[in-house]
Amino acid sequence: MKPCAVTGFGVACPFGVGRAAFLDAARAGGSATPRSAQASQRATLQSFDASAYPGARVVEVPGFDPAKYLGDKGLRSLDRLTKLLVVAARLALHDSGLKRDGAWADGAAETSGIVVSNAYGSLEAITELDRVSLLEDARYINPSRFPLTVANSAAGYASIWEELRAVNVSVSDGNCGSLDAAACAEVLLDQGRARALLVGGAEAMSEALFLAFHKLGASEGGALLGEGAALLVLETPDSARARGASVAGEIVGYGTSFVPPEREAALVHPSPEAMARAIESALSDADVPAGAIGAVVSGVSGLRAFDEAELSAIGRVLGPEIPVVAPKLALGETLGAGGAMGMLSALALMQGAAQFPHARGPAAAPPRDTPRSVLVTSLGYYGNASAVVMRSPNTGR
Amino acid sequence: MGSSARGLPRGGPCVGAFRGEGRFAPTRRCSLVQPRATTATVLPRVFVTGVGVVSSIGLGREAFYRSLESGRSGISPVASFDASQLGRDFAGEVKEFDARDHLTNAERRRMGRCSSMAVAAARMALRDAGLQERQLAGRRTAVVLGTTMGEATILGELEHDWIVGGVGAVRRSLIPKYGSTLLPIHVARAVGAEGMVLTLPAACAAGNYAIGFASDLIRGGRADVVVTGAAELIQELQFSGFVRLAAMAPQKCQPFDLNRQGLILGEGAGLLVLESEAHAVRRGAQVRAEVGGYGLSCDAYHITRPHPDAAGSIAAMRAAIERSAISPADVDFINAHGTGTKHNDAAETKVVHELFGDRRVPISSMKSMLGHCMGAASALEAIGCVFTLETGTYPPTIGYETPDPECDVHVVANAAQRGKADVVVNNSLAFGGYNAVAVFARPGVLPPAGAP
């Protein structure tokens, strides 16, 4: 792929909202987990009453207050997913300097777009309408809430709120989606379909999402379910330079693979083979040798079979000594947003002093030096896997 | 270059190539930036070599083509759930599809109906392309599909379990079968693809999004073959939602008609095998059509209504034509978005007038026959475009009775028409302000695609 410059980001995640909240928490070693444990014990989640689920391991965006960023007007018609995404979009546009005080810097609305991954849509809105339909009468469902049930609704609203008139692309590939969004964005930028793209993912906490996670035994296994939205501003290095934007890092390689399970009846399966192939093709796409990678931001989340498959593939391609961090152990599994949270974690690592949980346990070696090239990996639930290579700005080859 | 593949019609003249309107020429209203200048390489052409259809007007290419030619309606009373109390009870349900005819027992056990339709259509498309199963096995084959909601009926069942029966009633085994992510996973497994698997949930423009991105993967050298298209099914909640939005017509969908009363929901799957020219030539494939350029834009205006001045739709359509290195004068036929709602058809008319001026390009909406198949709509309509290119026939807009001065376009009314069919345009102007317009052409007609 041709390098894409990261010129800013916006995030709403269990570390908090905004660049400073994310980077501060990363430097402090990720402070979301203790807060979440307290939150779920006290059953004071914003999105649902967790007291019915003893042992629930859930973490939300703490005290999420969208009005602080978006004003009060028009929020009532939106669901949590949309609010998380729009807040991240607004922050990202300001962080990159494309917008100042709510206004586009130079009429860039026509050349700016969004590519956003989401795995399960707005289960909050779907459940709300299903409750009315099943417990009362389908004729009473609220038509103004219906559009929220459509999978690309949040991205559509982000365009409306932030006036993004170039491309608007929604991507769905489970927890690999955010990394795939980066690959889509590179194609779209290369073709001149936009000059700047907000790229990442969003997933909102809801009782339905938690219930699915819980029923599948994820919380018993120790996995934490998270939520949030993370968007990186991607531009071609030329256009970043042309407008004098500061570049936090670059995305320089992408790889993906699908390997079906051997057993005909199987559906869910962790594939180390797919992960290894995705990593190899990302390295070759970036034209960097395995030895140049300083650290890996993995998708390790506490689901044992998946964690083992991912770690074995990473070890196979990059060697057993490579430092591997697991931000999801602090941020929770954020599914469609997971890869974007991973890319932000990679930026934090490349800035130095970030401390994320270690994927191979607390005793594993931390990243030795500030890494200049970082691999971000995601292993899907169905035999799919994706990987992205990021590097510090101005890193010579 | 296109005429070297076996079975290809002779390449026509490079329409529009020497008119100073090359694909990267500055545009009048579309202010999208120009592609990154690189070397002057010619990009590989992208061919449609097979299509597969699961629809309310026929299974498979031949049945589908016959129905498009004869103007058959697939709209009938809803049978999959009780719609009697909703005030609307007609839809384009796929009633003759039986997953047992197309899928193994194990496949049927592990997937929902939406994926079943997608897998069945993929198998048909492969056969249509003259490919054996497993012949595409490997990392150079990708699967990129569109949908709006994917396995909506699985989610409906899970929600029913939970809301009516409580947490304990939720069937654990159903949970992993939900998610729009699954469609390309199931298809990849069926065809042996090991490259990218991706879903683009772009609402009613999803088919064009998927086909467009699939063509990008091939042009960019990331894949040799992409199995693409879209699938969607009608589910009770969406049906009720469209009724509550007052968007649904009682019994028929009448695009561009003065008395049109709204849309009718439909469902189905339309899948296409796209191949690079080199891959198609190497195996001596029969080429059905070429995928030209496509245009995307976002209205950024309203979540369900099109922008009244249609600027976004105009930009998308203009970009599709320019990126095909042709001019509007080269377009022979428009496969309309044509939902049959007041807003859409009037806005789409504005787009056509803006692009084509006084020239009355024939236009038709397959939604009059199929209903609005949401995510699958533009994929089925893309196959309709292939039909037009292969047969020189414009499918009819059935049920067209009274012209609407607000929709002053040349509607192919009630009966199919024969006509020039070198270049056709597939419009989709979707929910969320998503506009995606794609150009399809007779192989060899379009100028070669290249970076400047």
Interface residues (C-beta under 8 A of the other chain):
Chain A: K2 A52 A109 E110 T111 G113 N118 A119 Y120 G121 I126 T127 L129 D130 R131 S133 L134 L135 D137 A138 R139 I141 N142 P143 F146 P147 T149 V150 A151 N152 S153 A155 G156 Y157 S159 I160 E162 E163 L164 R165 A166 V167 N168 V169 S170 V171 S172 D173 G174 G177 D180 A183 C184 V187 L189 D190 Q191 G192 R193 A194 R195 A208 L211 A212 K215 L216 T236 D238 S239 T256 S257 F258 V259 P260 E264 A265 A266 L267 V268 R277 S281 G380 Y381 Y382 G383 N384
Chain B: F24 S31 L32 V33 Q34 P35 R36 Q85 L86 G87 T104 A106 R109 R110 R139 V143 T147 T148 M149 G150 L155 G156 L158 E159 H160 W162 I163 V164 V167 V170 R172 I175 P176 K177 Y178 G179 S180 T181 L182 I185 A188 R189 A193 E194 G195 M196 V197 L198 T199 L200 P201 A202 A203 Y209 F213 D216 L217 G220 E236 L237 Q238 S240 G241 F242 V243 R244 L245 A246 L296 S297 C298 D299 A300 Y301 H302 I303 T304 G312 A319 F431 G432 G433 Y434
